Amino acid sequence: MCAWATLPAALKASLDYLDAYTLTWFRFTTATLVMAIWVGRSSPLTRNWKRGIWLLVISAVTLTADYILYLIGLDLTTPAIAQVLIQIALLLLALGGIWLFGERFTFTQWGGFLTLLLGLGVFFRQQLAAFATDSSRFWLGSFLIVAAGVAWAIYALVQKQLLLDYASNRIMLFIYAFATVVLLPLAAPATLGGLTTRGWIVVGYCALNTLVAYGAFAEALNHWEASRVSALLALTPLGTIGFGILMERLIPGSVGEERLDWISLAGAGLVVTGSIVASLGGGLGRATAPDPPNPTPIREQEAIGTGRSQARGSTR
């Protein structure tokens, strides 16, 4: 959570030095090299990559899309707006857990869902007023961030399914390597040579953040329900807002001024509260429902057929 809370401000600052494609390519390249060394020390890199290969590809494509769409949307808005709107991804993750894995929503959780929608409405309307002189930029950036959230939710649900057949570090290695190759034609690696010391600090932090954030996320999915993982991540907008304000005061102009009044903050608070309740409310209101069974492993699904809905799709 801490890694993702600080990431938007760091990414915003990094866009002063690199374009979105080069920055994303560098993050994935760094992650690939480190993860390859880690995984290679424990098992051969070429072993057991056949099961669920299409799900691996889907997870890699959707996470790559999430990175690019989010970064472009962030460049058109602000870290606070981006991190609040991306909460749609956590809601979709929780709903996907219900649909694919048999996780249940209680009355309390549906109340959280409505609270989140209310918060988004309040926050979105106030921020649109703040960006009235540049509304087309605001709308485009917001749309791209929401699209990134959809891509991330698909990635997260697919990853949870893949964890039945692969260790989390091997999944992430495949995703990092896939993205590195796909993004290379769009990137300009030569621009890295022109980075200043300050530029290397912020870009390097973004690269290391990739390893920490998604490595921890993959392990969390391996031990927790998807809905409960999304609850903890719902707190990240508060950390993002605070860190963005701190960065702007320490380094003026680094992330851009946040246009936040008390109505915007109230809307962000409702989003966070609704997301937490929607994800964790089952623990408050579930009386009798037993824990759902584990989803059927991929190899068994292929043998049985594609008729079962829980086999579909199943990090964002």
N, C-alpha and C positions, 0 to 999 in steps of 0.2 A: 504493500500500500504506500509506504513512504517513497519507494522508488518511483511509482507512477505519479504521486502527488507533485514531485519536484520536476518531473520530465517535461511538461508543457512549457514552463518558463525557459528551461534549458534549450528546448527545441526552437522556441521563438528566437532566442538569442543566436542560435547556430545558423538560422536562415540569413543572418547578416553576412555570413562567410561562405556558405555553400547553398546550392539549389536543393530542392526537395529530393530529387532522384539521387544526386551524389551523396547527400547526407544519409539517406536511407541505405544506399548501397554500402557505404562505409560502415554503418552500424551492423549490417548483416555480415559483412566480410570479417569484421573483428570478432563477432560472435561465432562465426563458422570456424575460424582458426582456433579459438580457445576451446570450443566445444569438441572439435575433432581431436585435440590433444587429450582432453579429459576422457572422452568415450574410448579412444584408441588404446588408452592405458588399461582399460578394464575388459575390453572384448574387441574382436576383429571388426573393423568398420563395414566389411562387405557381407557379414553374416545375417541371415534372417531378415531380408528386406522385402520378401514377396507378399506376406500376408497384409491385406488391406492397403495395397499400394495406391489405389485410387483415393482412398480416404486421406492418405498422406499427401497426395497431390492437392486435394481440395483444401486441406488445412494450410498448406504452403501458399496456395493462390490467395485464399481469403485473408491470411495474416499479412501478406505482402500488400494486398489492396488496402487493408486497414491502415498500414503504415503510411502509404502514399496519400490516400484520401484525407487522413487526419492531418498530416503535415501541411498539405495545401490549404485545407480549411482553416487550420490554425494561423497560417500566414494572412488569411483574409479577415480574421476576427481577433480574439485575444485568448490567452490561456484560460481565464475564468469561464468565458463563454464555451470554449471547446470542451473543458472538463465537465461542465454541467450538462451540455447536450449529449456528451458521450455516455451519460448514464443510461440512455436508451439501450445501450449494449448489455448492461447488467440486467435490466428488466427482461430483455429478450433471452438472456441466458437462463434466468429463473423460469420463464415460461417454457423455454425449450426443455428444461429439466423435468417439467410437468409432463410435457407431451411425449418425450422420448424415453425417459427413465422412470416414469411412474411417480415422480415426486408430486406432492399434493399442495394446492393452495387452499388455505382456510378463509373464513370470513374476514379475519383480521388482515390476512395478506392481501385480499382484494381491496380492503380499505387503504392499505399502503400503496397499492397500484394507483388508485384514484388520487391519493395525495401527491404521488409523483407527477401525475399528469397535470394536476392543479399547479404544482410548483413550476413545472416547465412552462405552463401558460403565463404565469406571473413573471417569471424571469425573462422569458422570450419577448413578451410585450414591452417590458421596460427597456431591455437592451435594444430592441428595434427603435424605440423612441430616441435612445442615446445615439444611435447610428443613423438618424433620420437623413443627414446630409450625404450619406453613402450607403443607402439601403440595399442597392443591388449587390454590393460587395458583401454586406452582412448576410443577405439571403443565400448567396452562392456558397459562402463559407459555412454557413449553418447546414445547408443541404449536404455538403461534402462530409461534414463531421457526422451527421446522422447516417449517411451511407457507410462511413467507416465503422460506425457502431454496429450496423447490421452485419457487415463482413466479419467483425471481431466476434460477434455472438455465434456465427456459423463456425468459425475457427474453434472457439472454445468448446462447443458441443461435439464437434468432430474429434477434437483432442481427447475428450473424456472417453469416447468410444475406443480410440486408438490405444489408450492406456491398458486395455485388456490384453493387448498383444505386444506392446513395446514399452520399454522403460522411457520415462519422460525425457531423459537426456538424449536418447537416440531420436525421438520424435523431433525435438528442437534442432538437433544437428541437421536432419533432413530438411526442415523448413528453412533454416539459415542458409544452407548450401544452395537450395533451390532459388531462394530470393537473390542471393549473390549473383548467380548465373543469369537470371532473368533480367535483373536491373542493370547489369554491366553495359549493355548497348545504350542505355538512356543516361548513364552517369558520365561525369567528367573527372576521372581520378586525378588528372594533372593539376586541378585546382587545389588539391590538398597541399601541394608544395608551396602555395602562397599564403598559407595560414599563419597568422601571428601567434605569439605565445598565448594570448587570451583566447584566440580562436581555437587552438588545440585543446585548451582546458575545457571549453564548453562542448566542443565536438567529441572529445574523448570521453567526457562524462556521459553524453548521450549513448555512445557505443557501449560503455560498461554497464549503463543502466539497462540496456537490452538483455544482457546476460542475467543480471540480478532479478529484474522484474519478472521476466517470463520463465526463468528457471524456478523461481519461488512459486509462481502461479501454477506451473505444470505439476509441481509436487503437491500443492494444496489440492488440486483437482483429484490427485491420486488418493487423498486421504479424507476429503470432505465431499459432501453433496454439492452439486453445481450451484444450487440456490444459496447455500451458506457461504460459499466462496464469494459470490457476488455481493453479499451483505457487507463483508469487510471492505471490499473495494469501493462500496458506495460512499465511504468517508473521504475518498480522495479529493473531491472538489474543494472541501474546506481547507485541506492542506495546500492545494494548488493556489487558491486565492491568497492565502497567507504568504506562501513562498513568493508568489508573483509580486505582491506589494513590497516584500523585503528586497527582492532583486532590483526593483525599480528605484528604491531609495538608496541602495548601495551603489548601483550602476545605472544612473538615469539614462533612459532611452534604450535599455537592453531588451526589455520585453514589451514595452508599450504601456501606456497608462490605462488602467482598468476603469471603465465607466460604471462604477458600482455605487448606487445609493442604497438606502435602507430597504426599499421595495425589492431591488435586485437581490440583496442579501437574504431577504425573507423568502423569496422564490427559490434561491439556491438551498436554503435550509429545508424547505418543504420537499425539494427533490431528494436531498440526502435522507431525510426522515422517511419519506415514502419508499425509497429504495431499500432501506434497512428493514422496515416493517414488512415489505413485500417478500423479502428474502428470508427473514428470520421469524416472521409471524407464525409459521407452522409450529414452532416450538412453544408458542404461547397458547395456541388455540386447538391443537390437535389432541384429541382425547383418546381415540381408539385405533386409529389407522396404524397398521404395522409398517415397519420399514419395507420399502419396495424391494423386490428381488433385483439382483445385479442384472444389467442388460446382457443378452446373449452374446458371446464372443463372435467376432467377425467370421471366423472359420466355420462356426456352427450355423451362422445365418446363411452363409453361402450354400451349405449342405441342405438346409431346410427349405430355403427359398426366400423370396423378397417380399412376401406378403405381410410380414409383421411390421407395424409402424415403428416400433422401438429400434429397428435396425437402421433407420434413416438417420444419416448425419452424425450419428454418434456410434481452443485453446484449446474475450475474449480473449 
